[in-house]
């Protein structure tokens, strides 16, 4: 019985870490004066545009930015190609 409990606990722990990393690229703005930025952020929840939109709307608002759009979601394979374009907003929010 103890072995089953240990095995079950190990499987639960491993399933939580098996989730692939998720990232989104987005566009945001500030008004007065108008400023725009493009950025890349890690997404904690499901890897969907809807989840990314919810998370980024809240995160950006804390820094007085307004989310304009989520351009897409992707895994680690898409990070390197976006790093230069995102500049200082690469994994910032």
QUIFEN-V994965 format. One record per backbone hydrogen bond with DSSP energy under -1.0 kcal/mol. CO is the residue of the C=O (numbers start at 1). NH is the residue of the N-H. E is the energy in kcal/mol with one decimal. If there is no record, write none. Layout:
# QUIFEN-V994965
co nh e
CO NH E
CO NH E
This chain:
# QUIFEN-V994965
co nh e
1 5 -2.0
2 6 -2.4
3 7 -2.7
4 8 -2.6
5 9 -2.4
6 10 -2.3
7 11 -2.4
8 12 -2.3
9 13 -2.2
10 14 -2.4
11 15 -2.2
12 16 -1.3
13 17 -1.1
14 18 -1.1
22 43 -2.8
23 74 -2.5
24 41 -2.5
25 71 -2.6
25 72 -1.2
26 39 -2.1
27 68 -3.0
27 69 -1.7
28 37 -2.4
29 66 -3.0
30 35 -2.6
35 30 -2.4
37 28 -2.6
39 26 -2.4
40 91 -2.7
41 24 -2.6
46 48 -2.0
48 52 -2.4
49 53 -2.6
50 54 -2.1
51 55 -2.7
52 56 -2.8
53 57 -2.1
54 58 -1.5
55 59 -2.4
56 60 -2.7
57 61 -1.6
58 62 -1.4
60 63 -1.2
60 65 -2.7
61 64 -1.8
66 29 -2.3
69 27 -2.5
72 25 -1.8
74 23 -2.7
75 78 -2.0
76 79 -1.4
79 82 -1.6
79 83 -1.0
82 86 -2.1
83 87 -1.5
86 89 -2.4
87 90 -1.5
89 40 -1.9
